[in-house]
Amino acid sequence: MTNELKGKVNYSTSGNIAILEVDNPPVNPLSSGVRAGLSEYITKANEDDSIEGIILTGAGRSFIAGADISEFGQTPDGPDLHTALKEIEYSKKPVLAAINGTALGGGLETALVCNYRMGTNKAIVGLPEVNLGLLPGAGGTQRLPRLIGPSQALKMMIAGTPLSAKKALQQGVIDAISENSLMDDAIVFLQEKIGSEVHPKVRDKNEKVLEARGDDNVLAEAKALAAKTRRGQFAPGQIIACVEAAINEDDFDIGMKKESEYFLECLMNPQREAMIHIFFGERAASKISDVPKDTPLLPIGSAGIVGSGTMGGGIAMNFANAGIPVLILDQDEKNLERGMGVIEKNYQMMVDRGRMSQEQKDVVMGLITPTLSYEDLSNVDIAVEAVYENLDLKQEIFKTLDTVTNDHAILASNTSGLDIDAIAASTNRPGKVVGTHFFSPANVMRLLEVVRGKDSSDETMATVMSIGKKMGKAAVVSLNAPGFIGNRMLAGYTHQANMLLLEGALPNQIDSALESFGMSMGPFRMLDLVGLDLGWRARKLADMETPLANKISDALCEQDRFGQKTSKGFYNYSEGSRAPNPAPENEAIYKEISDQNNIERREISDQEIIDRCILALVNEGARILEEGVAQRSGDMDIVYINGYGFPIWRGGPMFYANQLGLSEVINKMSNFSELDKNFWEPAPLLKKLADESGAFGEAPAPEDRSELLSFKMANMGGV
């Protein structure tokens, strides 16, 4: 290709086989030049009488990773994606997709228009568009059900999780795996097929969709899965509607037309913008603005964890899952045995659920070694302290770690809000000290707040962020400040929930309103889960007066209502169940506390509940941004979605405020200021942006604009 279209396709031959190699580094997105090249060279191969078969593959480590984000929303140069795919699908000569790496979104949809598919044993295939509020828009919803059956196709598209080559072969997504040279094996495979009179087209494979016709369970199970795993999201329902068309429409092209219509609806839905904001926000959050890209990373070949409790065990699992050997230390032998037992149980649960093989479990368990001696940590590259929140105790542990570990070792504290600089001051290596605030359970929750002390070195920060990525965490940098990012914002949220309770709303109404908004768990369910007694005991120990907002929870604690641990808190709990049941006996307490504090209880709307709790997050977030505790507004969105159950389809609290309009945020806060003038004083940055009709800054897109977004543009989707 000699024009200025982006990306290209290389054309070569091997005997009677034409080889089309997509060459658009680094991940081979379906850019304009790639689409043009596919159309041109499929035609060229078909017109060459010496060519009897065609292999489509990718240059480098990727087959085709999907659409090119830099072309999003533009009129495409050259052929659109559907035109290019149609050229492949109706090739007179058989086409084999030789999947040499990643085939996601449009990449897999390209493979699905080929007659055959072969992958290396490291190939990955998937249709992850749902993660961006979209659906596969280039035939994925119509072809995949025909290839592997509607039930499996729905599970794959609703989960949005890629399949390994082994699983793809088992399910029938690919026809073979190459264990040696992919191109040599692909040529042999295709030579065997060339003599066949008929080369299968996926669009013509109707047997599996006809089997599902009239079976209501297929769609019902998919709807139940979407309700459980994608609550409140728009795209999963559209995916199900597309597959329903694949099942019930006799004409394949009618299903394709419906897919395009439903794709456009997803494209226009505000959830799509919110979820793409989060996609780019995670990538932006992983970059520390003032740490050079070429900062050398410290080698991390081993780790030590101090504390074998819930957090310590979960953190140890993260290191083991990342392939890093880890020592887990506890000076109480029974605690250590108990902690190792919990780790083993967690892994066994994964085996029982089919998420891990027994062999994989044996490998990761083999990477975790218990110890009772600090001396055994002498050669670790990073040590993570994971004991309870007590500054004196943590400082003592860091003094010991500073003595027993090598000088090069990073020392990290899993603290949710203590002063990292005070901890670092107890060592002779403050540059190697950092906060690593994992969220519970640490082996499940994606968020990792990486807390930067005043002396934390660039190498330390870059290394810990790299480890977070290796663990699969959404890592966000926070400066050392009380509560860091997440818990500092949470304080205002729970304050408003408690004040709403004092003013007349009941826990169930407050929780239901916020869960309807999309929060995964309401504030009073959360408080019952964590334990009401934690704050109560701390206040008693400090001999401090109970703040107004905590008077009800402290009164409940005086009656041994600590939450789930005592089967009663704001709710009642049946034995062995975490399901909250109403506790009408508490209502007299609520009224009594309100009366004692001259608060007249009233009817409160669900909208007021949502506004007060969510805008409390926004206002504190603006202060955090202004103070530089967070690098960018998008970082706070990443924190709240990955650590606090904020709905991804709303884009996080700061993005939500932008969508609401900052002037409207100020108006609502002004109304609430009649209740509490000090609390609802707008952050200076929020007021400034509202006055200027501005918005919190969007997370910048990655520097490499060809990074895949695995979705189809409306015009590329044939809409």
C-alpha positions in Angstrom: 0.0 0.0 0.0 1.5 3.4 -1.0 -1.2 5.8 0.1 -1.3 7.6 3.5 -3.8 5.2 5.1 -2.8 4.1 8.5 -1.3 0.6 8.9 -0.7 -1.9 6.1 -1.0 -5.5 5.1 2.1 -7.3 3.8 1.5 -9.7 0.9 3.7 -12.8 0.2 3.3 -16.3 -1.2 4.5 -19.7 -0.2 3.9 -22.0 -3.2 0.1 -22.0 -3.8 -0.6 -20.1 -0.6 -1.0 -16.4 -0.3 0.0 -14.9 3.1 -1.6 -11.7 4.2 0.2 -10.2 7.3 -1.5 -7.4 9.1 1.3 -4.9 10.0 0.1 -2.1 12.2 2.3 -2.0 15.4 2.1 -2.4 18.2 -1.2 -4.4 18.4 -2.4 -4.4 14.7 -5.7 -2.6 15.1 -8.0 -2.5 12.1 -7.0 0.9 10.9 -7.8 2.4 7.5 -4.7 1.0 5.8 -5.3 -2.5 7.2 -8.9 -2.6 6.0 -7.8 -1.3 2.5 -5.0 -3.9 2.4 -7.3 -6.8 3.3 -9.7 -5.8 0.6 -7.0 -5.3 -2.0 -5.0 -8.5 -1.3 -8.0 -10.8 -0.9 -9.0 -9.7 -4.4 -5.4 -10.1 -5.7 -5.1 -13.7 -4.3 -8.5 -14.6 -5.7 -7.5 -13.3 -9.2 -4.2 -15.2 -9.2 -4.7 -18.6 -10.7 -1.6 -20.0 -9.0 -3.0 -19.3 -5.6 -5.3 -21.9 -4.0 -5.5 -20.8 -0.4 -5.0 -17.7 1.8 -3.6 -17.4 5.3 -4.4 -14.3 7.3 -2.0 -13.5 10.2 -0.5 -10.7 12.2 3.0 -9.2 12.5 4.6 -9.2 15.9 2.9 -10.6 18.9 -0.7 -9.8 18.0 -3.1 -11.1 15.4 -5.6 -8.2 15.3 -6.4 -6.7 18.6 -9.5 -4.7 17.5 -10.5 -1.3 16.3 -8.3 1.8 16.1 -9.4 4.3 18.7 -7.8 7.2 16.8 -10.4 6.7 14.1 -13.3 6.7 16.5 -16.2 9.0 15.4 -14.5 9.8 12.1 -15.7 9.0 8.6 -13.5 6.1 7.6 -10.9 6.4 4.9 -11.0 3.5 2.4 -13.4 0.6 2.9 -15.3 0.2 6.2 -14.9 -2.9 8.3 -17.9 -4.7 7.0 -16.8 -4.2 3.4 -13.4 -5.6 4.2 -14.8 -8.6 6.1 -17.3 -9.3 3.3 -14.3 -9.6 0.9 -12.8 -12.3 3.2 -16.0 -14.1 3.9 -16.9 -14.5 0.2 -13.4 -15.3 -1.0 -13.5 -18.0 -3.7 -10.4 -19.6 -2.1 -10.3 -20.9 1.5 -9.0 -18.5 4.1 -7.3 -19.6 7.3 -6.9 -17.2 10.2 -3.5 -18.0 11.8 -3.9 -16.4 15.2 -0.4 -15.6 16.4 -1.4 -13.7 19.5 -4.3 -11.5 20.6 -7.5 -11.6 18.7 -10.0 -9.4 20.5 -13.1 -7.7 19.4 -12.8 -6.9 15.8 -9.8 -9.2 15.6 -11.9 -12.2 16.6 -14.7 -11.0 14.3 -12.2 -11.0 11.5 -11.2 -14.5 12.3 -14.9 -15.5 12.3 -15.3 -14.6 8.7 -12.5 -16.9 7.7 -13.2 -20.5 6.8 -10.8 -21.9 9.4 -9.0 -20.7 12.5 -5.7 -21.9 14.0 -3.9 -20.4 17.0 -0.6 -20.7 18.8 -0.8 -22.2 22.3 -0.4 -18.6 23.6 -3.2 -17.2 21.5 -6.0 -15.3 23.2 -9.5 -14.7 21.7 -12.5 -12.8 23.0 -15.2 -10.2 22.5 -14.7 -7.8 25.4 -16.9 -4.9 24.0 -19.3 -5.2 27.0 -16.5 -3.8 29.2 -16.9 -0.5 27.2 -20.6 -0.4 27.2 -20.8 -1.7 23.7 -21.5 -5.0 21.8 -19.6 -6.7 19.0 -20.6 -4.7 16.0 -19.0 -6.6 13.1 -21.0 -9.8 13.2 -19.8 -11.2 16.5 -23.2 -11.6 18.0 -24.4 -13.5 14.9 -21.4 -15.7 14.0 -20.2 -16.7 17.5 -23.6 -18.3 18.5 -23.5 -20.3 15.2 -20.0 -21.5 15.9 -20.2 -22.5 19.6 -23.9 -22.3 20.4 -25.9 -19.4 21.8 -25.5 -20.3 25.4 -21.7 -20.4 25.4 -21.5 -17.3 23.1 -23.7 -15.3 25.5 -21.6 -16.3 28.5 -18.4 -15.3 26.6 -19.8 -11.9 25.4 -21.5 -11.0 28.7 -18.4 -11.9 30.8 -16.2 -10.0 28.3 -13.3 -12.2 29.4 -10.9 -13.6 26.8 -10.3 -17.3 26.3 -7.0 -19.1 26.2 -6.2 -21.1 23.1 -6.9 -24.3 24.9 -10.4 -23.2 26.0 -11.0 -21.7 22.6 -10.3 -25.1 21.0 -12.5 -26.9 23.5 -15.4 -24.6 22.9 -14.9 -24.7 19.1 -13.9 -21.1 18.5 -10.7 -22.3 16.8 -10.1 -25.5 14.9 -6.5 -26.3 15.8 -3.6 -25.3 18.0 -0.1 -25.0 16.5 2.6 -26.3 18.9 5.5 -25.5 16.6 5.9 -23.0 13.8 2.5 -21.4 13.3 3.0 -20.6 9.7 4.4 -24.0 8.8 1.5 -25.7 10.6 -1.0 -23.3 9.0 0.3 -24.1 5.5 0.0 -27.9 6.2 -3.5 -27.4 7.6 -4.7 -25.4 4.7 -3.1 -27.7 2.1 -5.2 -30.5 3.5 -8.4 -28.4 3.1 -7.7 -27.0 -0.4 -9.0 -30.1 -2.2 -12.4 -29.8 -0.5 -15.3 -28.7 -2.7 -16.9 -26.8 0.2 -15.2 -24.6 2.7 -17.5 -23.8 5.6 -18.7 -20.3 6.3 -19.7 -19.6 9.9 -22.7 -17.6 8.8 -24.1 -20.8 7.2 -23.7 -22.9 10.4 -27.3 -22.9 11.6 -27.5 -26.2 13.5 -26.7 -24.8 16.9 -29.0 -21.7 16.7 -31.8 -23.9 15.4 -31.4 -26.2 18.4 -31.8 -23.3 20.7 -34.9 -22.0 18.9 -37.9 -22.4 21.3 -35.6 -23.0 24.3 -36.5 -20.2 26.7 -33.8 -21.3 29.1 -30.9 -20.0 26.9 -32.0 -16.4 27.0 -33.4 -16.7 30.6 -30.0 -17.9 31.9 -28.2 -15.1 30.0 -30.5 -12.5 31.5 -29.9 -13.9 35.0 -26.1 -13.8 34.4 -26.3 -10.2 33.2 -28.5 -9.2 36.2 -25.9 -10.8 38.6 -22.7 -9.7 37.0 -23.6 -6.6 35.0 -26.3 -5.0 37.2 -27.6 -1.7 35.8 -25.6 -2.0 32.5 -27.3 -1.4 29.2 -25.1 -3.3 26.7 -25.7 -6.9 28.1 -29.4 -6.6 27.3 -28.6 -5.5 23.8 -26.2 -8.4 23.3 -28.9 -10.8 24.4 -31.4 -9.2 22.0 -28.8 -9.7 19.2 -28.4 -13.4 20.0 -32.2 -13.7 20.2 -32.3 -12.5 16.6 -29.5 -15.0 15.7 -31.7 -17.8 17.1 -35.0 -16.8 15.7 -34.3 -15.1 12.4 -33.9 -17.4 9.4 -32.1 -14.7 7.4 -28.6 -14.1 8.7 -28.6 -10.6 7.2 -31.6 -9.6 9.2 -29.7 -10.5 12.4 -26.8 -8.4 11.1 -29.1 -5.5 10.6 -30.4 -5.8 14.1 -26.9 -6.0 15.5 -26.1 -2.7 13.8 -29.2 -1.1 15.2 -28.5 -2.3 18.7 -24.9 -1.3 18.4 -25.9 2.2 17.6 -28.2 2.3 20.6 -25.2 1.3 22.8 -23.0 3.9 21.1 -25.5 6.6 21.9 -26.1 5.5 25.4 -24.2 7.6 28.1 -22.9 4.4 29.7 -20.6 3.9 26.7 -18.8 7.3 27.3 -18.6 6.6 31.0 -17.0 3.1 30.6 -14.5 4.3 27.9 -13.6 7.1 30.4 -12.7 4.4 32.9 -10.8 2.3 30.3 -8.5 5.2 29.6 -8.6 6.4 33.2 -7.0 3.2 34.4 -4.2 3.6 31.9 -3.6 7.2 32.9 -3.7 6.3 36.6 -0.8 3.9 36.1 1.5 6.7 35.1 3.1 9.0 37.7 3.1 12.4 36.1 6.6 13.6 37.5 8.4 10.2 37.3 10.3 9.8 34.0 9.2 6.9 31.8 12.7 5.5 31.7 13.0 5.3 35.5 14.8 2.0 36.3 12.7 -0.6 38.1 14.1 -2.4 41.1 14.3 -6.2 40.6 11.6 -8.0 42.6 12.3 -11.7 42.7 10.9 -12.4 46.2 8.6 -10.8 48.8 7.9 -11.0 52.5 4.6 -10.3 54.3 4.4 -9.4 58.0 1.1 -10.7 59.3 -0.8 -13.8 58.4 -4.3 -12.4 58.9 -7.0 -11.8 56.3 -5.0 -8.9 54.7 -1.6 -10.6 54.9 -2.9 -13.8 53.4 -4.6 -12.0 50.6 -1.5 -10.0 49.8 0.6 -13.1 49.8 -1.8 -14.7 47.3 -1.3 -11.6 45.0 2.4 -12.1 44.9 2.1 -15.9 44.4 -0.4 -15.3 41.6 2.1 -13.0 39.9 4.7 -15.8 40.1 6.8 -14.1 42.9 7.9 -16.3 45.8 6.7 -15.0 49.1 7.4 -15.6 52.7 4.5 -15.0 55.1 5.6 -14.1 58.7 3.7 -14.3 61.9 5.3 -14.7 65.4 2.2 -16.6 66.6 2.4 -20.2 65.3 -1.3 -20.8 65.6 -2.1 -17.6 63.7 0.3 -18.6 61.0 -1.2 -22.1 60.7 -4.7 -20.6 60.5 -3.6 -18.0 57.9 -2.0 -20.7 55.7 -5.2 -22.7 56.1 -7.3 -19.8 54.8 -5.0 -19.4 51.8 -5.2 -23.1 50.9 -9.0 -22.9 51.3 -9.2 -19.9 49.0 -7.2 -21.6 46.3 -9.2 -24.9 46.7 -12.4 -22.9 46.3 -11.0 -21.6 43.0 -10.2 -25.2 41.9 -13.7 -26.4 42.9 -15.3 -23.6 40.8 -13.1 -24.4 37.7 -11.2 -21.1 37.9 -7.9 -22.9 38.5 -6.5 -26.4 37.9 -5.1 -28.5 40.7 -1.7 -28.2 39.1 -2.0 -24.4 39.1 -3.0 -24.5 42.8 0.0 -26.7 43.6 2.3 -24.2 41.8 1.1 -21.1 43.7 0.9 -22.8 47.0 4.5 -23.9 46.4 5.5 -20.2 46.1 4.1 -19.3 49.6 6.3 -20.2 52.6 5.3 -19.6 56.2 7.9 -18.5 58.7 8.1 -17.5 62.4 11.4 -15.6 62.1 12.2 -12.1 60.8 15.7 -13.4 59.9 14.1 -15.4 57.0 13.2 -12.1 55.3 16.9 -11.1 55.0 17.0 -11.6 51.2 13.5 -10.4 50.1 13.3 -7.6 47.6 10.1 -6.2 49.1 8.5 -6.6 52.5 4.9 -5.6 53.1 3.7 -5.0 56.6 0.0 -6.1 57.0 -0.9 -5.8 60.7 -3.7 -3.8 62.2 -3.9 0.0 62.2 -1.6 1.0 65.0 1.2 3.5 64.3 3.4 2.5 67.2 3.2 -1.2 66.2 3.9 -0.5 62.6 6.9 1.7 63.4 8.4 -1.1 65.6 7.9 -3.6 62.7 9.6 -1.2 60.2 12.6 -0.7 62.6 13.0 -4.5 62.6 12.6 -4.8 58.9 15.1 -2.1 58.3 17.6 -4.1 60.3 17.0 -7.6 58.9 16.4 -6.9 55.2 19.0 -6.0 52.5 19.6 -2.3 52.0 18.0 -2.6 48.5 14.6 -3.9 49.8 11.5 -1.8 49.5 9.5 -1.6 52.7 5.7 -1.1 52.2 2.9 -0.6 54.7 -0.6 -1.9 54.0 -2.2 1.0 55.9 -5.6 2.5 55.2 -4.8 6.0 56.4 -1.8 6.2 58.8 1.1 8.6 58.2 3.6 7.0 55.8 6.2 9.6 56.6 6.0 8.8 60.3 6.5 5.1 59.5 9.4 5.9 57.1 11.1 8.0 59.8 11.6 4.8 61.9 13.9 3.5 59.2 17.2 4.5 57.7 15.8 4.2 54.1 12.9 6.6 53.8 13.4 6.6 50.0 12.5 2.9 50.0 9.3 3.2 52.1 5.9 3.4 50.5 2.3 2.8 51.3 0.5 -0.1 49.6 -3.2 0.1 50.6 -4.7 -3.1 49.4 -8.5 -3.5 49.7 -10.2 -6.4 51.5 -10.3 -9.2 50.4 -6.9 -8.3 48.9 -6.8 -11.4 46.6 -10.1 -10.3 45.0 -10.4 -6.5 45.1 -8.6 -4.7 42.2 -7.8 -1.4 43.8 -4.4 -0.6 45.1 -3.7 2.8 46.5 0.1 3.4 46.3 0.9 6.1 48.9 3.9 8.3 48.1 5.8 9.6 51.1 7.8 12.8 51.0 11.0 10.8 50.5 9.7 7.9 48.4 12.1 7.6 45.5 11.1 7.5 41.8 12.5 4.0 41.6 10.5 2.9 44.5 7.2 4.3 43.2 7.8 3.1 39.6 8.6 -0.4 40.9 5.6 -0.7 43.2 3.3 0.5 40.3 4.8 -2.1 38.1 4.2 -4.8 40.7 0.6 -3.6 41.0 0.2 -4.0 37.2 1.8 -7.5 37.4 -0.8 -8.4 40.0 -3.6 -7.2 37.8 -4.4 -4.3 40.2 -5.9 -0.9 39.3 -3.1 1.0 41.0 -3.6 4.7 41.8 -1.0 7.1 43.4 -2.0 9.1 46.4 0.1 11.6 48.4 0.5 11.0 52.1 -2.5 12.6 53.6 -5.1 11.5 56.2 -7.4 8.9 54.6 -5.4 9.1 51.3 -8.0 9.3 48.5 -10.7 6.7 49.0 -11.3 6.8 52.8 -11.0 10.6 52.9 -13.9 10.8 50.4 -15.8 8.1 52.1 -15.9 10.1 55.4 -18.3 12.6 53.9 -20.4 10.0 52.2 -21.0 8.1 55.4 -21.5 11.4 57.3 -24.4 12.2 55.1 -25.9 8.7 55.3 -25.8 9.0 59.1 -27.3 12.5 59.0 -30.1 11.3 56.7 -30.8 8.6 59.3 -31.1 11.2 62.0 -33.3 13.4 59.9 -35.9 10.7 59.2 -34.8 8.2 56.6 -34.4 4.5 57.6 -31.3 2.4 56.8 -33.2 0.3 54.2 -34.5 3.3 52.3 -31.0 4.9 52.2 -29.3 1.6 51.1 -32.0 0.9 48.5 -31.8 4.4 47.0 -28.0 4.2 46.7 -28.1 0.6 45.4 -30.7 1.7 42.8 -28.3 4.4 41.8 -25.8 1.6 41.2 -23.7 1.3 44.3 -22.9 -2.3 45.0 -23.7 -2.0 48.7 -25.5 0.7 50.6 -23.7 2.5 53.5 -25.5 0.8 56.4 -25.0 -2.7 54.9 -21.4 -1.8 54.6 -21.2 -0.5 58.2 -22.7 -3.7 59.4 -20.2 -5.7 57.4 -17.2 -3.8 58.7 -18.5 -3.6 62.3 -20.0 -0.7 64.1 -17.8 -1.4 67.2 -14.6 -0.3 65.5 -15.3 3.4 65.6 -17.2 3.1 68.9 -14.2 1.4 70.7 -11.8 3.9 69.2 -13.8 6.8 70.5 -14.2 5.3 73.9 -10.4 4.6 74.1 -9.7 8.2 73.1 -12.3 9.4 75.6 -13.8 11.6 72.9 -17.3 12.9 72.7 -19.4 11.1 70.1 -20.0 13.3 67.0 -23.6 13.9 66.1 -23.4 11.8 63.0 -22.2 8.8 65.0 -24.7 9.0 67.9 -27.1 6.4 66.5 -24.4 3.8 65.7 -22.8 4.3 69.1 -26.2 3.8 70.8 -26.6 0.6 68.9 -23.2 -0.6 70.1 -24.2 0.1 73.7 -26.9 -2.6 73.0 -24.2 -5.0 71.6 -25.5 -4.4 68.1 -22.1 -4.5 66.3 -23.3 -5.6 62.9 -22.9 -9.0 61.2 -20.5 -10.3 63.8 -23.2 -10.2 66.4 -26.1 -10.9 63.9 -27.6 -7.5 64.6 -26.7 -4.0 63.8 -28.6 -1.6 61.6 -30.2 -4.8 60.3 -30.9 -8.3 61.8 -29.1 -11.3 60.3 -30.2 -15.0 60.4 -27.6 -17.5 61.5 -25.2 -18.3 58.7 -26.6 -15.6 56.4 -25.4 -12.2 55.4 -28.7 -11.1 54.0 -30.0 -8.0 55.9 -33.4 -8.2 57.5 -35.3 -5.1 58.8 -34.8 -4.3 62.5 -37.9 -2.4 63.4 -36.8 -2.5 67.1 -34.2 0.1 66.2 -36.6 2.7 65.1 -37.3 3.8 68.7 -33.6 4.4 69.1 -33.5 6.5 65.9 -36.4 8.7 67.1 -34.9 9.0 70.6 -31.5 10.2 69.4 -33.2 12.6 66.9 -35.4 14.1 69.7 -32.4 14.4 72.0 -30.6 16.5 69.4 -33.6 18.6 68.4 -33.9 17.1 65.0 -37.4 16.9 63.6 -37.7 13.7 61.6 -39.3 14.1 58.1 -40.0 12.3 54.9 -36.9 12.3 52.7 -36.9 11.5 49.0 -34.7 8.9 47.4 -33.3 11.6 45.1 -32.2 13.7 48.1 -30.4 10.6 49.6 -28.6 10.1 46.3 -27.6 13.7 45.8 -26.4 14.3 49.4 -24.2 11.1 49.5 -22.8 11.3 46.0 -22.2 15.0 45.9 -20.4 14.7 49.3 -17.9 12.5 47.4 -17.6 15.0 44.6 -17.0 18.0 46.8 -14.2 16.2 48.8 -12.8 14.9 45.6 -12.4 18.5 44.4 -10.5 19.4 47.5 -8.2 16.3 47.1 -7.5 17.3 43.5 -6.8 20.9 44.4 -4.4 19.9 47.1 -2.6 17.5 44.7 -3.3 14.4 46.9 -4.6 12.8 43.7 -2.9 13.4 40.3 -6.0 13.8 38.3 -9.8 13.6 38.7 -10.0 10.3 36.8 -7.8 8.7 39.4 -10.6 9.2 42.0 -13.1 7.6 39.6 -10.8 4.6 39.4 -10.5 4.4 43.2 -14.3 4.5 43.7 -15.2 2.0 41.0 -12.5 -0.5 42.0 -12.6 -0.1 45.7 -15.9 1.2 46.9 -18.5 -0.3 44.6 -19.4 2.8 42.5 -21.1 1.7 39.3 -18.7 1.6 36.4 -21.4 2.6 34.0 -21.7 6.0 35.7 -17.9 6.6 35.2 -17.0 7.4 38.8 -18.1 10.3 41.1 -16.1 13.0 39.3 -17.2 11.9 35.8 -20.8 11.8 37.1 -20.5 15.4 38.4 -19.3 16.4 34.9 -22.3 14.7 33.3 -24.6 16.3 35.8 -23.0 19.7 35.2 -20.9 21.4 37.8 -23.3 24.4 38.0 -26.1 22.0 38.8 -23.8 20.4 41.5 -23.4 23.8 43.0 -27.1 24.5 42.9 -27.9 21.3 44.7 -25.2 21.9 47.3 -26.6 25.4 47.9 -30.0 23.9 48.7 -28.4 21.5 51.1 -26.4 24.2 52.8 -29.6 25.2 54.7 -29.1 22.0 56.6 -25.3 22.3 57.2 -23.6 25.4 55.9 -20.1 24.3 56.8 -20.3 20.8 55.3 -21.8 22.1 52.0 -19.3 24.9 51.5 -18.1 24.2 47.9 -14.5 23.4 47.4 -12.8 26.4 45.7 -11.9 24.3 42.6 -15.4 23.1 42.2 -16.8 26.7 42.4 -14.2 28.0 40.0 -14.9 25.3 37.4 -18.7 25.8 37.8 -18.3 29.6 37.4 -16.3 29.0 34.2 -18.7 26.4 32.9 -15.8 24.0 33.1 -15.5 20.4 34.1 -13.0 18.2 36.0 -10.2 17.2 33.6 -10.8 14.1 31.6 -8.1 11.4 31.9 -5.8 11.8 28.9 -5.8 9.0 26.3 -2.7 6.9 26.1 0.2 8.4 24.2 0.0 5.6 21.7 -3.3 6.3 20.1 -3.3 2.9 18.3 -3.9 1.2 21.7 -6.9 -1.1 21.3 -10.3 -0.3 22.6 -11.9 -3.5 21.2 -15.0 -1.8 19.9 -16.4 -0.9 16.5 -17.1 2.6 15.4 -20.7 3.2 14.2 -19.5 3.8 10.7 -17.2 0.8 10.8 -20.1 -1.3 12.1 -22.1 -0.5 9.0 -24.6 1.6 10.8 
